[in-house]
Amino acid sequence: MKIRDPFGELEQLRKRIGGREHSNSFNIDSGLKGFQQQLEISEKKVKNVADLQQVGPYLTYKGEILVILYIFNSSATSLNLKDNSPSSAATPKFHFAWCSTLDNMQRKDRIERYVISRSKSNRFRIEARELGKRGAGEYGRRHILENIRLYPCQNCLSELRYHGFGSHLDKALRFKQVEEFSIEEFLKEHDGNLVKMKQMPKRYEESAGPVDYTSDWSEISDKFREENDWRCSKCGVCMRDMPKGLHTHHINGIKSNNNLANLQALCALCHKEVHPGMRVDPEVECFITKNRAY
């Protein structure tokens, strides 16, 4: 899926008409912010596939909000859903990256089966389908279950190489990582990466060669920030309790160059000094300001 760069288009238009450079920051509009808050309470059906955008490896709503996708109208029985496990093939999985499964569903024009969520819990509201007469007689052929534990799609975990996940791991270790995956921790870790990915220009210099993020960028960024003890290398603020506010900056602007000498851990405010047009979440800005030593 190709992502449009609306800010870049506006900047090109400004230059063509000789307009004055003005704004130094962008905010998620109140509609999107409200929508994000709604998603934390209740799921929303995918009505317009174009609203689902891929930013780097991430699955987003309109390129602005990290989201979770899952199939609400499942084909699983209530027994399978209530006894769900990481190894179950009979129950739906939730998605947090644009993976091969979603690619396949889009090709089949079935992506609208999914609903969007921002719930920080791994438990979901989901519809079961009873197959036998006993289950159908007791519950009805289709009925809704609350607080059902679902597990992440392994293709999504592989797409992000999340915490080193991959087919090279033995099955028991893969299932262990599936079971331990936390949506809340994922959102804390990666909201900041989304801010960086969606706002940086697609190219730094035409002569610089390929500059797209590498497929293992999320894993590299997580590891680098951890090795730096979640501290900004410039102002020294510790972001362990607000991980989305610590970014991994490419010093020379080439996003495919992940050599350690080209990486720098910067809090969002220090990072904004390098990229003045970058938006900083007010929550993150407040945290940094409060916890800086100066």
FILO-309773 format. One record per residue (C-alpha): residue number from 0; residue in one letter; chain; x, y, z. Coordinates in Angstrom, 1 decimal, decimal comma. Example, Ala and Ser with C-alpha at 12.3 -4.5 7.8 and 13.67 -1.06 7.14 Angstrom:
2
nr|rest|kette|east|north|up
0|A|A|12,3|-4,5|7,8
1|S|A|13,7|-1,1|7,1
END
This chain:
294
nr|rest|kette|east|north|up
0|M|A|0,0|0,0|0,0
1|K|A|1,5|3,3|-1,0
2|I|A|1,2|6,2|1,5
3|R|A|0,5|9,7|0,3
4|D|A|2,6|12,5|1,9
5|P|A|0,0|15,3|2,2
6|F|A|2,4|17,6|4,1
7|G|A|5,0|17,2|1,4
8|E|A|2,4|18,1|-1,3
9|L|A|1,4|21,2|0,7
10|E|A|5,1|22,2|1,0
11|Q|A|5,6|21,9|-2,7
12|L|A|2,5|24,0|-3,4
13|R|A|3,8|26,7|-0,9
14|K|A|7,1|26,9|-2,7
15|R|A|5,4|27,1|-6,2
16|I|A|3,2|30,1|-5,1
17|G|A|6,0|31,7|-3,0
18|G|A|4,1|31,4|0,2
19|R|A|5,6|32,2|3,5
20|E|A|6,9|29,3|5,6
21|H|A|5,0|29,3|8,9
22|S|A|3,9|26,4|11,0
23|N|A|6,5|24,5|13,1
24|S|A|4,2|21,8|14,5
25|F|A|1,2|19,7|13,6
26|N|A|-1,4|18,3|15,9
27|I|A|-3,8|15,3|15,4
28|D|A|-7,1|17,0|14,7
29|S|A|-9,7|16,8|17,3
30|G|A|-11,8|14,4|15,2
31|L|A|-8,9|11,9|15,0
32|K|A|-8,1|12,3|18,7
33|G|A|-11,7|11,6|19,5
34|F|A|-11,8|8,6|17,2
35|Q|A|-8,7|7,2|19,0
36|Q|A|-10,4|7,6|22,3
37|Q|A|-13,5|5,8|21,0
38|L|A|-11,4|2,9|19,7
39|E|A|-10,0|2,5|23,2
40|I|A|-13,6|1,8|24,4
41|S|A|-15,2|0,0|21,5
42|E|A|-14,3|-1,4|18,1
43|K|A|-15,4|0,2|14,8
44|K|A|-16,2|-1,7|11,6
45|V|A|-13,9|-1,0|8,6
46|K|A|-16,1|0,9|6,3
47|N|A|-13,6|2,5|4,0
48|V|A|-10,5|0,4|3,2
49|A|A|-8,6|3,5|2,2
50|D|A|-8,7|4,6|5,8
51|L|A|-6,3|1,7|6,6
52|Q|A|-2,9|2,9|5,7
53|Q|A|0,5|1,2|6,1
54|V|A|3,2|3,5|7,5
55|G|A|6,5|1,6|7,5
56|P|A|5,5|-1,8|8,8
57|Y|A|2,7|-0,4|10,9
58|L|A|-1,1|-0,7|10,6
59|T|A|-2,7|2,7|11,0
60|Y|A|-6,0|4,6|10,7
61|K|A|-5,4|7,3|8,1
62|G|A|-1,7|7,2|8,8
63|E|A|-2,2|8,8|12,2
64|I|A|-3,2|6,2|14,7
65|L|A|-1,7|2,8|15,4
66|V|A|-4,6|0,3|15,3
67|I|A|-5,5|-3,3|16,0
68|L|A|-7,6|-5,3|13,5
69|Y|A|-9,6|-8,5|14,2
70|I|A|-12,6|-10,3|12,8
71|F|A|-15,6|-9,7|15,0
72|N|A|-18,0|-12,0|13,1
73|S|A|-15,9|-15,1|13,7
74|S|A|-16,6|-18,7|12,6
75|A|A|-15,3|-20,1|15,9
76|T|A|-17,6|-21,7|18,4
77|S|A|-18,0|-20,4|22,0
78|L|A|-16,2|-23,4|23,3
79|N|A|-13,2|-22,7|21,1
80|L|A|-13,2|-19,0|21,9
81|K|A|-13,5|-19,5|25,7
82|D|A|-10,7|-22,2|25,6
83|N|A|-8,5|-20,2|23,2
84|S|A|-4,8|-20,8|23,3
85|P|A|-1,8|-19,5|21,3
86|S|A|-1,6|-22,7|19,2
87|S|A|-5,3|-22,8|18,3
88|A|A|-6,1|-22,7|14,6
89|A|A|-9,8|-22,5|15,1
90|T|A|-9,9|-18,9|16,4
91|P|A|-9,2|-15,5|14,9
92|K|A|-6,0|-13,6|15,5
93|F|A|-5,6|-9,9|15,9
94|H|A|-3,3|-7,9|13,6
95|F|A|-1,0|-4,9|14,4
96|A|A|1,1|-4,8|11,2
97|W|A|0,3|-5,0|7,5
98|C|A|1,2|-8,6|7,1
99|S|A|0,7|-11,3|4,4
100|T|A|-2,6|-12,4|5,9
101|L|A|-4,1|-8,9|5,4
102|D|A|-2,6|-8,7|1,9
103|N|A|-4,4|-11,9|1,1
104|M|A|-7,6|-10,7|2,6
105|Q|A|-7,4|-7,5|0,6
106|R|A|-6,8|-9,4|-2,6
107|K|A|-10,0|-11,4|-1,9
108|D|A|-11,9|-8,2|-1,1
109|R|A|-12,6|-9,5|2,4
110|I|A|-10,8|-6,8|4,4
111|E|A|-14,1|-5,2|5,5
112|R|A|-14,7|-8,3|7,6
113|Y|A|-12,3|-6,7|10,2
114|V|A|-13,0|-4,2|12,9
115|I|A|-10,6|-1,5|14,2
116|S|A|-9,7|-1,3|17,9
117|R|A|-7,3|0,6|20,2
118|S|A|-8,1|-1,5|23,3
119|K|A|-5,1|-1,8|25,4
120|S|A|-6,3|-5,2|26,6
121|N|A|-5,8|-8,5|24,8
122|R|A|-9,5|-9,3|25,4
123|F|A|-12,1|-8,6|22,9
124|R|A|-15,9|-8,5|22,2
125|I|A|-16,5|-11,1|19,5
126|E|A|-19,3|-13,0|17,8
127|A|A|-19,3|-16,8|18,0
128|R|A|-21,0|-19,2|15,6
129|E|A|-22,4|-22,5|17,0
130|L|A|-22,3|-25,5|14,8
131|G|A|-24,0|-28,3|16,7
132|K|A|-27,7|-28,4|17,7
133|R|A|-26,8|-28,3|21,4
134|G|A|-24,8|-25,1|21,2
135|A|A|-27,3|-23,4|18,8
136|G|A|-30,2|-24,4|21,0
137|E|A|-28,6|-23,0|24,1
138|Y|A|-27,1|-19,8|22,7
139|G|A|-28,6|-19,3|19,2
140|R|A|-26,7|-19,9|16,0
141|R|A|-24,8|-16,6|16,5
142|H|A|-24,2|-14,8|19,7
143|I|A|-21,8|-12,2|21,2
144|L|A|-19,2|-13,1|23,8
145|E|A|-17,4|-10,5|25,9
146|N|A|-13,9|-10,4|27,3
147|I|A|-12,5|-13,2|25,0
148|R|A|-8,7|-13,5|25,0
149|L|A|-7,3|-13,4|21,4
150|Y|A|-3,7|-13,8|20,4
151|P|A|-1,5|-11,9|17,9
152|C|A|-1,0|-13,0|14,3
153|Q|A|2,4|-14,7|13,9
154|N|A|2,8|-13,1|10,5
155|C|A|2,5|-9,7|12,1
156|L|A|5,1|-10,6|14,7
157|S|A|7,4|-11,8|11,9
158|E|A|6,8|-8,6|9,9
159|L|A|8,1|-6,4|12,7
160|R|A|10,5|-9,1|14,0
161|Y|A|9,0|-8,1|17,3
162|H|A|11,4|-8,9|20,1
163|G|A|13,3|-11,1|17,7
164|F|A|10,3|-13,2|16,6
165|G|A|10,8|-15,3|13,5
166|S|A|10,5|-18,7|11,8
167|H|A|14,0|-19,5|13,0
168|L|A|12,7|-19,9|16,6
169|D|A|11,4|-23,3|17,6
170|K|A|7,6|-23,7|17,9
171|A|A|7,5|-23,7|21,7
172|L|A|9,4|-20,4|21,9
173|R|A|7,2|-18,8|19,2
174|F|A|4,0|-19,8|21,1
175|K|A|5,5|-18,4|24,3
176|Q|A|6,1|-15,0|22,6
177|V|A|2,6|-15,2|21,2
178|E|A|1,1|-15,8|24,6
179|E|A|3,2|-13,0|26,3
180|F|A|2,5|-10,3|23,6
181|S|A|0,8|-7,3|25,2
182|I|A|-1,1|-4,8|23,1
183|E|A|-0,6|-2,1|25,8
184|E|A|3,2|-2,6|25,8
185|F|A|3,3|-2,6|21,9
186|L|A|1,4|0,7|21,8
187|K|A|3,7|2,2|24,4
188|E|A|6,8|1,1|22,5
189|H|A|5,7|2,0|19,0
190|D|A|3,5|5,1|19,0
191|G|A|6,7|7,1|19,0
192|N|A|8,1|5,1|16,0
193|L|A|4,9|5,9|14,1
194|V|A|5,3|9,6|14,8
195|K|A|8,9|9,5|13,3
196|M|A|8,0|7,4|10,3
197|K|A|5,0|9,3|9,1
198|Q|A|6,6|12,7|9,4
199|M|A|10,0|12,2|8,0
200|P|A|10,5|13,0|4,3
201|K|A|10,5|10,0|1,9
202|R|A|14,0|11,1|0,6
203|Y|A|16,7|13,1|2,2
204|E|A|18,8|13,6|-1,0
205|E|A|18,2|12,1|-4,4
206|S|A|21,9|11,3|-4,6
207|A|A|21,8|9,5|-1,2
208|G|A|20,4|6,2|-2,6
209|P|A|17,7|4,2|-1,1
210|V|A|16,4|5,7|2,2
211|D|A|13,4|3,6|3,1
212|Y|A|13,2|2,0|6,5
213|T|A|14,5|-1,5|6,6
214|S|A|12,1|-4,3|7,4
215|D|A|13,7|-5,0|10,8
216|W|A|13,7|-1,3|11,8
217|S|A|11,3|-1,8|14,7
218|E|A|13,5|-4,5|16,2
219|I|A|16,7|-2,4|15,7
220|S|A|15,0|0,7|17,3
221|D|A|13,8|-1,2|20,3
222|K|A|17,2|-2,8|20,9
223|F|A|19,1|0,5|20,4
224|R|A|16,9|2,4|22,9
225|E|A|17,2|-0,4|25,4
226|E|A|21,0|-0,4|25,1
227|N|A|20,9|3,3|25,7
228|D|A|18,9|2,7|28,9
229|W|A|16,0|4,6|27,4
230|R|A|17,9|7,9|27,9
231|C|A|18,1|10,8|25,5
232|S|A|21,7|11,2|24,4
233|K|A|21,4|15,0|24,3
234|C|A|19,4|16,1|27,4
235|G|A|19,7|12,9|29,4
236|V|A|16,0|12,5|30,3
237|C|A|15,0|8,9|31,0
238|M|A|12,1|7,8|28,9
239|R|A|11,6|4,3|30,3
240|D|A|8,2|5,2|31,6
241|M|A|7,2|7,0|28,4
242|P|A|9,0|4,9|25,7
243|K|A|7,0|6,4|22,8
244|G|A|8,8|9,7|23,5
245|L|A|12,3|8,3|22,8
246|H|A|13,1|8,1|19,1
247|T|A|16,0|6,5|17,3
248|H|A|17,3|9,2|14,9
249|H|A|19,3|8,6|11,7
250|I|A|22,1|11,1|12,0
251|N|A|22,8|11,4|8,2
252|G|A|19,1|11,2|7,3
253|I|A|19,5|7,9|5,4
254|K|A|16,8|5,7|6,9
255|S|A|18,3|2,5|5,5
256|N|A|21,7|3,1|7,2
257|N|A|21,3|1,4|10,6
258|N|A|25,0|1,4|11,5
259|L|A|25,4|2,2|15,2
260|A|A|27,5|5,2|14,4
261|N|A|24,5|6,6|12,4
262|L|A|22,0|6,1|15,2
263|Q|A|21,2|8,5|18,1
264|A|A|18,7|8,1|20,9
265|L|A|16,8|11,4|21,2
266|C|A|13,7|12,4|23,2
267|A|A|10,9|13,8|21,1
268|L|A|11,8|17,5|22,0
269|C|A|15,5|17,1|21,2
270|H|A|14,4|15,3|18,0
271|K|A|12,1|18,2|17,1
272|E|A|15,2|20,5|17,2
273|V|A|16,6|18,4|14,3
274|H|A|13,2|18,3|12,4
275|P|A|11,3|21,5|13,4
276|G|A|8,1|20,3|11,6
277|M|A|7,7|17,3|13,7
278|R|A|4,7|17,1|16,0
279|V|A|5,2|16,2|19,7
280|D|A|2,4|14,6|21,6
281|P|A|1,4|17,0|24,5
282|E|A|1,6|14,1|27,0
283|V|A|5,1|13,3|25,8
284|E|A|6,2|17,0|25,9
285|C|A|4,8|17,3|29,5
286|F|A|6,7|14,2|30,6
287|I|A|10,0|15,3|29,2
288|T|A|9,7|18,8|30,6
289|K|A|8,9|17,5|34,0
290|N|A|11,6|14,9|34,1
291|R|A|14,6|16,7|32,6
292|A|A|17,3|17,5|35,0
293|Y|A|17,5|21,2|33,9
END
